[in-house]
Amino acid sequence: MSPSPPGPLSFAAVDLGASSGRVMVGTVGPGTLELREAHRFPNRPVRAAGTLYWDILGLYRGVLDGLRAVGRAVPEARPASVGIDSWAVDHGLLDASGTLLGNPVHYRDGRTDGAAERAAAVMPPKELYAATGLQHQPFNTLHQLTAARGTVAPTVARHLLLIPDLIAYWLTGELGTELTNASTTQLIDPRTGDWARDVAEAFDVDLSLFPPLRRPGDRIGELLGDVLEETGLTGPVPVTAVGSHDTASAVAGVPADGGRAFAYIATGTWSLAGVELEAPVLTEESRRANFTNELGVDGTVRYLRNIMGLWLLQECLRAWEADGLRPELGTLLRKAAKAPALRSVVDAGDPGFLAPGRMPERVAEACRRTGQPVPRDPAETVRCVLDSLALAHRRAVADARRLSGREVEVVHIVGGGVHNELLCQLTADACGLPVVAGPAEAAAFGNVLVQARAAGAVHGDLAELRSLLRATQPLRHHEPMGDRDAWRRAEAVVCA
């Protein structure tokens, strides 16, 4: 264990989400944990010739701009380290010279439609789940690779880098595959933390495309000279592997009390709801419940279910703005809070909501199809969406308890949904459990804490890192209220 540094250190956390990226500065020392935003930038996918891509160079430009802002904010323009996290499954292909072979394709692109069904002809779903523990998702990296077979880029590629590993490569020149994100590819055995070679062989996936695995806390390398020149940072600046799947960092950033059994809901474009375990749950019942076993910081397992999350609300707002309505979110939420509770609910896990476009109409059609009242205005649509998300949270937490055998006494909500007090209260009501809301920037906090521990600014296991969060960050508490039978009746509608 390295000795503690003489005072607080500053760390740069690059946190890339599906709708925006941010570079944060974390200051960490004994009893000290502060986080401030250095730079925030939009993440705007681009559709070209019928394919939906990530604008990866635009994101990289945002990262460089953010690191330049960090240099202006920290002593001597030298952060103690940089860490990178992002969304999962998507990737870039490099040729033998390290050149990117085209923009990474967005997981919401339609190229993987039907891929999971085609995969069942190669390996039965029960067998695939037992080997990898990953839930049924059409966009898992395995399915993306299968869908891309026969196109030019895969035939000449020599390296495959997941998004945060690609950014790290451009910053340092070092190739690697961070494990928490690799566990979302459907090519990792969650019991061993190594490649599921039988799965790769069955699907004809060349694992040599993936650089060596690395784990949170590993040193990746240092910022290259051209990056230092571009950003004005003073070298050397190390880059440290963190939980590079943003949910892995967000779960590390849950301010849980080690003496109290908890579930977590990492909210944003998605809601990721589940419990933290020491070992995966690979039963057939777990597969049928569509739970995933993703790897977390310190060898933990993130046992969770994906729910569409605030994507439903974001897409509704986008549709209304396109129609010229431009509703103000705060006003909509206040009106939604007064709208009839549980008048209509939809299945927030329905893959029919995955693609972008005309979400209010799709929500209305789902209500019509199930014989429920159709929302009459935007406020009622918002209430339907939030009630449905809270109901999905309730089902996921209850199923996680049942399937894992892990008791739950409190639910922690972290991420962007923390700002939506109505959703937090509805989740407490639906689950019948206390909800602790905060921090909103849990992924950045988890990112910073892993870096800080690697640098010796803090010590200890996850419980000790989380105790620093509890001691330093403001949290809101929501106690369950209302008619619990009403939630059971609504659940029966969705599950019918």
PyMOL commands that set and color helices and strands:
alter all, ss='L'
color gray80, all
select helices_A, chain A and resi 56-73+75-77+110-112+115-122+125-132+141-148+152-156+163-172+179-182+197-202+207-209+225-231+246-252+284-288+297-299+311-322+329-338+351-353+359-369+378-404+416-419+421-431+442-455+462-472+484-495
alter helices_A, ss='H'
color red, helices_A
select strands_A, chain A and resi 9-16+20-29+32-42+46-48+51-53+81-85+91-94+159-162+177-178+188-189+194-195+213-214+219-222+238-240+262-267+271-277+292-295+301-307+410-415+435-437+476-478
alter strands_A, ss='S'
color yellow, strands_A
deselect
rebuild
show_as cartoon
